Amino acid sequence: MSEENNQYTFENEQYRKTYWHTCSHVMAQAVKRLWPEVKLAIGPSIDEGWYYDMDAPFAFTPEHLEQIEAEMRKICKEKLKLERFELPRADALKFMEEKAEPFKVELINDLPEDAAISFYKQGEFTDLCAGPHLDSTGRIKGNAMKLTACNAAYWRGDSNRETLQRIYGIAFPKKDELDAYLQRIEEAKKRDHRRLGKELGLFMLRDEGPGFPFFLPKGMTLKNTLLDYWRQVHKKYGYVEISTPIMLNRQLWERSGHWDHYKNNMYTTVIDDVDFAVKPMNCPGGMLVYASEPHSYRDLPLRVGEIGLVHRHELSGALHGLFRVRCFSQDDAHVFMTREQMQDVIQETVRLFDEVYSIFGLTYTIELSTMPEDHIGTVEEWERNQDILKAAITGMGKEFVINEGDGAFYGPKLDFHLADSLGRTWQCGTIQLDSQLPERFELEYTGEDGQKHRPVMIHRVVLGSIERFIGVITEHFAGAFPAWLAPVQVKVLPVTDRAEEYAKEAAAKLDELGFRCEVDGRNEKIGKKIREATLEKVPYMLVVGDRDMENGTVSPRHRSGEDLGAMSLDQFAALLGEEVKTRAIK
């Protein structure tokens, strides 16, 4: 499709955002028609749809949302023209004061003195807004939109301010697109890692420790298997592993810059009259490890990995299962290198990412995040490092998009957004290029010329938060993990009591071969045992009965329902062993 023909379709991101932003105004107009006393805050488009924050004297219910939807459809049928106009600051304030919209008044007061204060009018409804918008409410298909949720939200994200209600919505140009989206959302609910984590016995969350997950035995098996793979692949790429303290003194965090730039997210305490902080990231400890001994150019690049337990203070309203927690293990690594090695090291790191993500059947897009307002280092250094990241990625034939101003405070970064089996994206991996912390920690190496030089480094994670990644792959696989990763790989199901001892012998042999195996010896019908093992998403069930005992065989059944037919236990072990060895996705 040509760029011109693409202009007014959802393939065009700007048009899609404009469409959804206009829908937010239609929703606000509908609410004000139904309940004029409601006060409006903000209503932006988001990655999928829009939301509008409102202050209402009652709690919105699903029945209220149905009323709003019906009124929105009326507004779409009215084909109201959207008209933009501007007002001087004093007139704009008076306009919103007369409408008794205190949140809009606050927004106007916070605008720069020279800002153009614009409004959009549609029928009797006018809203403070920078736009852009569609030219008419008639452009929106009333039968292809849906209000999806309502929850609480702090005004301007400040827990000390008013608690508002946030209504979410989604819309598409065609009803079948809405239906497909809603079907995907229903599938996502079935895959919710919080529900599956409980059903499969992986982890739990308790009020005694909000944001601090408990991993249960099967969850620990999953986590440790994942970390075993992480260690294997990193050894292959030449990494060494370290462990740094969970708590370090304030002086270190001031030196790294985190005390000034990240203090609000850090947990602090006092030990022997000295301020300490629980680490929110692993890098300052990694700096101390590098500085603990002299280095030569022959040592570089030096690849150092760490599975570090970090703690970050998150608002309670932001906590979400394993996706947003206050305590997590980060698969951190720091690579120290010469300036001449930078591009090669970045490309080598991307190849490692490719290898890891492909194991899980995950694809990705890359985002280059540039210099934020709150940064250290010169503009020239930032631009040079951003150019190196660009050259490394384009040199591999990979594409990226720019995310302006979202780099780490010490350097630009490449963020890897993984796409799961439902097409949702998750930011997991990152490669951050840093020439600032080596300077602050006065790191050195001896060059070929015998002189002291300053190394450059990258901070990088592949999985990111181990906990979050487990949440991602739980939903990606809908809890049906590949055999190599599954907490229980085989469940042996005796058909009768007579076969129970034979089942235990088969399980013991599989256990000796290194497979994770359980026996269901309950006095239940075999159909029930198979159903329950299938619900537990165990990759393989071995059904054993009198005939198997006589012939020395087992009858494997895959959780998909496929019967593999009778075979010897050695044959099954070889089949499963190959699947585990190749880390097949099945």
C-alpha positions in Angstrom: 0.0 0.0 0.0 1.4 3.4 -0.9 2.1 6.0 1.8 -0.7 8.2 0.4 -3.3 5.4 0.5 -2.0 4.4 3.9 -2.6 7.9 5.4 -6.1 7.4 6.7 -5.9 3.8 7.8 -4.9 2.1 11.1 -1.7 1.1 9.4 -0.7 4.7 10.0 0.2 5.2 13.6 -0.6 8.9 13.6 -4.1 8.3 12.2 -4.7 5.5 14.7 -3.7 7.8 17.6 -5.8 10.6 16.2 -8.8 8.3 15.9 -8.5 7.1 19.4 -7.9 10.6 20.8 -11.1 11.7 19.1 -12.9 8.8 20.7 -11.7 10.0 24.1 -13.4 13.3 23.5 -16.6 11.6 22.4 -16.5 9.5 25.6 -16.0 12.6 27.7 -18.9 14.4 25.9 -21.1 11.3 26.5 -20.3 11.3 30.2 -21.0 15.1 30.6 -24.3 14.6 28.8 -25.3 11.9 31.2 -23.8 13.3 34.4 -22.9 17.0 34.1 -21.5 17.1 37.6 -18.5 14.9 36.6 -15.2 16.8 36.4 -12.8 16.0 33.6 -9.0 15.6 33.9 -7.0 14.2 30.9 -7.9 11.8 28.1 -5.0 10.7 25.9 -4.7 8.0 23.3 -2.5 5.1 24.4 -0.8 2.1 22.7 -4.2 0.3 22.4 -7.1 2.7 22.6 -7.5 5.6 25.0 -8.5 6.5 28.6 -10.0 9.5 30.3 -9.5 10.3 34.0 -12.6 11.8 35.7 -13.8 12.8 39.1 -17.3 11.5 39.7 -19.4 11.6 42.9 -20.1 7.9 42.4 -18.2 4.8 41.2 -18.6 3.8 37.6 -20.1 0.3 37.1 -20.3 -1.9 34.0 -23.9 -0.7 33.7 -22.7 2.9 33.6 -20.2 2.0 30.9 -23.0 0.5 28.8 -24.9 3.8 29.1 -21.8 5.8 28.1 -21.3 3.5 25.0 -24.9 4.0 23.9 -24.5 7.8 24.2 -21.2 7.7 22.3 -23.0 5.9 19.4 -25.6 8.7 19.4 -22.8 11.3 19.2 -21.1 9.5 16.3 -24.5 9.4 14.4 -24.8 13.2 15.0 -21.7 13.7 12.9 -20.5 16.7 14.9 -17.8 18.8 13.4 -14.6 19.2 15.5 -13.4 22.8 15.5 -10.2 24.0 17.0 -9.7 27.5 18.5 -7.3 29.3 20.8 -7.8 31.6 23.7 -5.4 34.0 25.6 -4.4 32.6 29.0 -6.8 34.8 31.0 -9.7 34.0 28.7 -8.9 30.3 28.8 -8.8 30.3 32.6 -12.1 32.1 32.8 -13.6 29.8 30.3 -12.8 26.7 32.3 -13.5 28.3 35.7 -17.0 29.1 34.4 -17.4 25.4 33.4 -16.3 24.4 36.9 -13.5 22.2 35.6 -10.7 22.6 38.2 -8.3 20.0 36.7 -8.4 21.9 33.4 -7.7 25.2 35.2 -4.6 23.6 36.8 -3.4 22.3 33.5 -3.7 25.8 31.9 -1.8 27.4 34.9 1.0 24.9 34.4 1.5 25.7 30.7 4.5 27.8 29.7 3.7 31.6 29.4 4.3 31.5 25.6 2.2 28.3 25.0 -0.7 28.4 22.6 -3.8 27.4 24.6 -6.1 25.5 22.2 -9.5 23.9 22.5 -11.6 21.6 20.5 -15.4 22.0 20.2 -17.9 19.4 19.0 -21.6 20.4 19.4 -22.2 21.6 23.0 -18.9 20.0 24.3 -15.6 21.8 24.4 -12.3 20.4 25.8 -8.9 21.8 26.4 -6.6 20.0 24.0 -3.6 20.3 21.8 -5.0 17.8 19.3 -5.0 16.6 16.6 -8.4 15.2 16.0 -10.6 13.8 13.2 -12.8 16.4 11.5 -16.1 14.9 12.6 -17.5 12.4 15.1 -19.2 10.7 12.1 -15.8 9.3 11.1 -16.0 7.0 14.1 -17.9 3.7 13.7 -20.2 3.5 16.6 -20.7 -0.3 16.4 -16.9 -0.8 16.5 -16.0 0.7 19.8 -16.0 -0.7 23.3 -15.3 0.6 26.8 -13.2 -2.1 28.4 -12.4 -1.2 32.0 -12.6 1.4 34.8 -10.1 1.7 37.7 -8.6 4.2 40.0 -5.9 6.6 39.1 -4.1 9.3 41.0 -4.3 12.8 39.5 -1.0 13.4 37.7 0.3 10.1 39.1 0.8 11.6 42.6 -0.4 9.4 45.4 -0.9 12.5 47.5 -3.4 14.0 45.1 -7.0 13.3 44.2 -8.1 9.7 43.4 -9.9 9.7 40.0 -11.6 7.1 37.9 -10.0 6.1 34.7 -12.3 4.7 31.9 -10.5 2.8 29.1 -11.8 2.3 25.6 -10.9 0.8 22.2 -12.3 1.3 18.7 -11.6 0.3 15.2 -12.8 1.3 11.7 -14.6 -2.1 11.3 -16.6 -4.2 13.7 -14.8 -7.4 12.7 -11.6 -5.8 13.8 -13.1 -5.0 17.2 -14.4 -8.5 17.5 -10.9 -9.9 16.7 -9.4 -7.6 19.3 -11.9 -8.6 22.0 -11.3 -12.2 21.3 -7.6 -11.7 21.7 -8.3 -10.0 25.0 -10.3 -12.9 26.2 -7.5 -15.2 25.2 -5.1 -13.0 27.1 -7.3 -13.3 30.3 -7.1 -17.1 30.0 -3.3 -16.8 29.8 -3.0 -14.3 32.7 0.2 -15.3 34.5 -1.3 -14.5 37.9 -4.1 -17.0 37.4 -1.8 -19.6 35.8 0.8 -19.1 38.5 -1.7 -20.0 41.1 -3.2 -22.9 39.2 0.1 -24.4 38.3 1.7 -23.8 41.7 4.5 -21.6 40.4 4.3 -18.5 42.7 2.1 -16.6 45.1 1.6 -13.0 46.1 0.7 -12.1 49.7 -0.6 -9.0 51.5 2.3 -9.5 54.0 4.7 -8.6 51.2 3.1 -6.5 48.4 5.3 -6.5 45.4 7.5 -9.3 46.8 6.7 -12.6 45.1 7.0 -16.0 46.7 8.2 -18.8 44.4 6.8 -22.2 45.2 8.7 -25.5 44.5 7.5 -25.8 40.8 8.2 -22.2 40.2 11.7 -22.5 41.6 12.3 -25.5 39.3 11.2 -23.3 36.3 13.3 -20.4 37.5 16.4 -22.5 38.1 16.1 -24.2 34.7 15.8 -20.8 33.1 18.9 -19.6 35.0 20.8 -22.8 34.1 20.2 -22.0 30.5 21.3 -18.4 31.0 24.6 -19.5 32.5 25.2 -22.0 29.7 24.7 -19.5 26.9 26.8 -16.8 28.7 29.7 -19.2 29.3 29.6 -19.9 25.5 29.9 -16.2 24.9 32.9 -15.7 27.3 31.2 -14.3 30.3 32.3 -14.8 33.9 29.8 -14.6 36.7 30.1 -12.6 39.9 27.8 -11.6 42.9 27.8 -8.2 44.5 26.4 -7.1 47.9 22.7 -6.3 48.1 23.4 -3.2 50.2 26.1 -0.5 49.8 26.7 2.8 51.4 25.4 6.2 50.3 28.9 7.4 49.1 28.9 4.8 46.4 25.4 5.7 45.2 26.4 9.4 45.1 29.5 8.5 43.1 27.5 6.5 40.6 24.8 9.3 40.3 22.0 7.1 41.4 21.5 9.0 44.7 20.7 12.1 42.8 18.8 10.6 39.9 17.1 7.5 41.4 16.8 8.1 45.2 13.0 8.1 45.2 13.0 4.5 44.0 15.6 3.3 46.5 15.1 1.7 49.9 17.5 3.2 52.4 18.6 2.5 56.0 21.3 3.5 58.5 24.1 1.2 59.7 26.6 2.5 62.3 25.4 6.1 61.6 26.1 5.7 57.9 23.4 5.9 55.2 23.1 2.7 53.1 20.8 1.8 50.2 19.5 -1.5 49.1 20.7 -1.8 45.5 18.1 -0.9 42.8 20.6 -2.1 40.1 23.9 -4.0 40.0 26.2 -1.7 38.1 28.0 0.2 40.9 29.0 -3.1 42.4 30.2 -4.2 39.0 32.4 -1.0 38.9 34.0 -1.9 42.2 34.8 -5.5 41.0 36.5 -4.1 37.8 38.5 -1.6 39.9 39.7 -4.3 42.3 42.6 -5.3 40.1 44.7 -3.8 37.3 43.7 -4.6 33.7 45.5 -4.6 30.4 44.1 -4.1 26.9 44.6 -7.9 26.5 41.8 -8.5 29.1 39.3 -6.6 27.0 36.5 -7.0 26.2 35.9 -8.2 29.8 32.4 -9.7 30.0 31.0 -9.9 33.5 27.5 -11.3 34.3 25.5 -11.3 37.5 22.1 -12.6 38.6 21.6 -9.8 41.1 18.7 -9.4 43.5 17.5 -5.8 43.3 14.8 -3.8 45.1 12.9 -0.8 43.7 10.2 1.2 45.4 7.1 1.1 43.2 3.7 2.7 44.0 1.3 0.1 45.2 -1.1 1.0 42.4 1.5 0.1 39.8 2.2 -3.4 41.2 1.0 -6.1 38.8 1.7 -9.8 39.3 5.3 -10.6 38.3 5.2 -7.8 35.7 5.7 -5.0 38.2 7.3 -6.0 41.5 9.4 -4.4 44.2 12.0 -7.2 44.4 13.4 -9.1 41.4 16.4 -10.9 40.0 18.1 -9.1 37.1 20.2 -11.0 34.6 22.7 -8.1 34.5 26.0 -8.0 32.7 28.6 -5.4 32.1 31.1 -5.5 29.3 34.2 -3.4 29.6 36.0 -2.6 26.3 38.2 -0.2 24.4 36.5 2.4 22.1 37.7 0.5 19.1 35.8 -2.6 20.3 32.4 -0.9 20.9 30.6 -1.8 17.7 31.8 -5.4 17.6 30.8 -5.9 21.2 27.3 -4.4 20.6 26.8 -6.7 17.6 28.0 -9.7 19.6 25.5 -8.9 22.3 22.7 -8.7 19.8 23.7 -12.1 18.4 23.4 -13.5 22.0 20.0 -11.9 22.3 18.9 -13.5 19.0 20.0 -16.9 20.2 18.2 -16.6 23.5 14.9 -15.2 22.2 14.7 -17.7 19.4 14.7 -20.5 22.0 11.3 -19.2 23.2 9.9 -18.5 19.8 10.0 -14.7 20.5 10.6 -12.0 17.9 11.4 -8.4 18.7 11.6 -4.8 17.5 14.4 -2.4 18.5 14.0 1.0 20.0 16.9 3.5 20.3 16.4 5.7 23.3 18.2 9.0 23.2 19.5 11.6 25.7 17.0 12.6 28.4 16.8 16.0 30.0 18.1 14.6 33.3 21.5 13.3 32.1 25.2 13.4 32.9 27.9 13.8 30.3 28.3 16.2 27.3 26.0 16.4 24.3 28.9 15.5 22.1 29.5 12.3 24.0 25.9 11.3 23.8 25.7 12.0 20.1 28.8 9.9 19.5 27.5 7.0 21.5 24.1 7.2 19.8 25.8 7.1 16.4 27.7 4.0 17.5 24.5 2.2 18.5 22.9 3.1 15.2 25.9 1.9 13.2 26.0 -1.4 15.1 22.4 -2.2 14.4 22.2 -1.0 10.8 25.5 -2.9 10.2 23.6 -6.1 11.1 20.7 -5.3 8.7 18.3 -4.6 11.6 15.8 -1.8 11.8 15.0 0.4 14.8 12.8 3.3 15.8 13.8 6.4 17.8 12.4 6.9 21.3 13.4 10.5 22.0 14.7 11.5 25.4 14.2 8.1 27.1 17.8 7.0 27.5 19.3 6.1 30.9 20.8 9.1 32.7 24.3 8.0 31.9 23.9 6.9 28.2 21.7 6.0 25.2 20.3 2.5 24.9 18.8 -0.1 22.6 15.6 -1.6 24.0 14.3 -4.9 22.7 10.5 -5.3 22.7 9.5 -8.9 22.5 6.3 -10.0 20.6 4.5 -13.0 22.2 2.1 -15.5 20.7 -0.8 -13.0 20.9 1.1 -10.2 19.2 1.6 -8.3 22.5 5.0 -6.6 23.1 7.1 -6.6 26.2 10.3 -4.6 26.8 12.8 -7.1 28.2 16.3 -6.8 26.8 18.4 -3.6 26.8 21.9 -2.6 25.8 23.0 0.7 27.4 26.2 2.3 26.2 28.0 4.1 29.0 31.2 6.3 29.0 30.1 8.2 32.2 30.4 5.6 35.0 33.8 4.4 34.0 34.8 8.1 34.3 33.2 8.5 37.7 34.8 5.4 39.1 38.1 6.2 37.4 38.3 2.8 35.8 41.5 2.1 33.8 43.3 -0.3 31.6 46.9 -0.3 30.3 47.0 0.1 26.6 49.5 -1.3 24.0 51.4 2.0 24.4 51.9 1.3 28.1 49.7 4.3 29.1 46.6 4.3 31.2 43.3 4.6 29.3 39.6 4.8 30.3 37.4 1.8 29.2 33.9 2.2 27.8 31.2 -0.2 29.0 27.8 -1.5 28.2 25.1 -2.4 30.7 22.9 -5.1 29.3 20.2 -7.6 30.3 18.7 -10.3 28.0 15.7 -11.5 30.1 15.5 -8.3 32.1 13.7 -9.1 35.4 13.7 -12.9 35.7 10.4 -12.7 37.4 8.9 -10.5 34.7 10.3 -12.8 32.0 8.7 -15.8 33.7 5.4 -13.9 33.6 5.9 -13.1 29.9 6.6 -16.7 28.9 3.9 -18.1 31.1 1.4 -16.1 29.1 3.3 -16.7 25.8 3.0 -20.5 26.3 -0.3 -20.3 28.2 1.4 -22.2 30.9 2.2 -25.1 28.6 6.0 -24.7 28.8 8.3 -26.7 26.4 9.5 -30.0 27.9 13.0 -28.7 28.7 11.5 -25.9 30.8 8.4 -27.6 32.3 8.5 -28.0 36.1 7.2 -31.6 35.7 8.2 -33.2 32.4 6.5 -36.5 32.7 3.6 -37.9 34.8 3.3 -41.6 35.0 -0.4 -42.8 35.3 -1.0 -46.4 36.4 -4.3 -47.7 35.0 -4.8 -50.1 38.0 -3.4 -50.7 41.4 -1.5 -53.7 39.9 0.5 -51.3 37.7 1.5 -48.9 40.4 4.8 -50.5 41.3 5.7 -50.7 37.6 4.8 -47.0 37.3 7.1 -46.2 40.2 10.0 -48.2 38.7 9.5 -46.3 35.4 9.5 -43.0 37.2 12.6 -43.9 39.2 14.5 -44.7 36.0 13.5 -41.5 34.3 14.5 -39.6 37.4 18.0 -41.3 37.2 18.3 -40.1 33.7 17.7 -36.5 34.8 14.0 -36.0 33.9 11.5 -34.4 36.2 8.9 -37.0 36.9 5.8 -37.7 39.1 3.6 -40.7 39.6 -0.2 -40.3 40.1 -1.0 -43.4 42.2 -4.4 -42.3 43.4 -7.3 -44.7 43.2 -9.0 -42.7 40.4 -10.2 -43.6 36.9 -7.5 -43.2 34.3 -9.6 -40.7 32.4 -9.6 -38.4 35.4 -5.9 -38.7 35.8 -5.3 -37.8 32.2 -7.6 -34.8 32.4 -6.0 -33.5 35.5 -2.4 -34.0 34.1 -3.5 -32.2 31.0 -4.9 -29.3 33.0 -1.5 -29.2 34.8 0.0 -28.8 31.4 2.5 -31.6 31.9 4.2 -32.3 28.5 4.0 -36.1 28.6 1.8 -38.6 30.4 2.9 -42.3 30.5 -0.2 -44.5 30.8 0.8 -47.9 32.1 -1.5 -50.9 32.4 -1.4 -54.7 32.5 -0.4 -55.0 28.9 2.6 -52.6 29.4 3.7 -54.6 32.4 3.6 -57.8 30.3 5.4 -56.3 27.4 7.8 -54.0 29.3 6.4 -50.9 27.5 4.9 -47.6 28.3 2.2 -45.7 26.4 3.1 -42.0 26.0 0.5 -39.4 25.5 1.3 -35.7 24.7 -0.7 -33.0 26.5 -2.1 -32.0 23.1 -4.0 -35.3 23.1 -1.7 -37.2 20.7 -1.2 -40.8 21.6 2.3 -41.9 20.6 1.7 -45.7 20.9 3.3 -48.3 23.0 7.2 -48.2 23.2 9.9 -49.2 25.5 10.9 -46.8 28.3 14.3 -46.4 26.7 12.7 -45.3 23.4 10.6 -42.7 25.2 13.6 -41.5 27.2 15.5 -41.0 23.9 12.5 -39.1 22.4 12.2 -36.8 25.4 15.9 -36.5 25.8 16.2 -35.2 22.2 13.4 -32.7 22.8 15.1 -31.4 26.0 18.6 -31.3 24.4 17.4 -29.2 21.4 15.1 -27.2 23.6 12.3 -27.8 21.1 9.1 -25.7 21.3 6.3 -28.3 21.4 
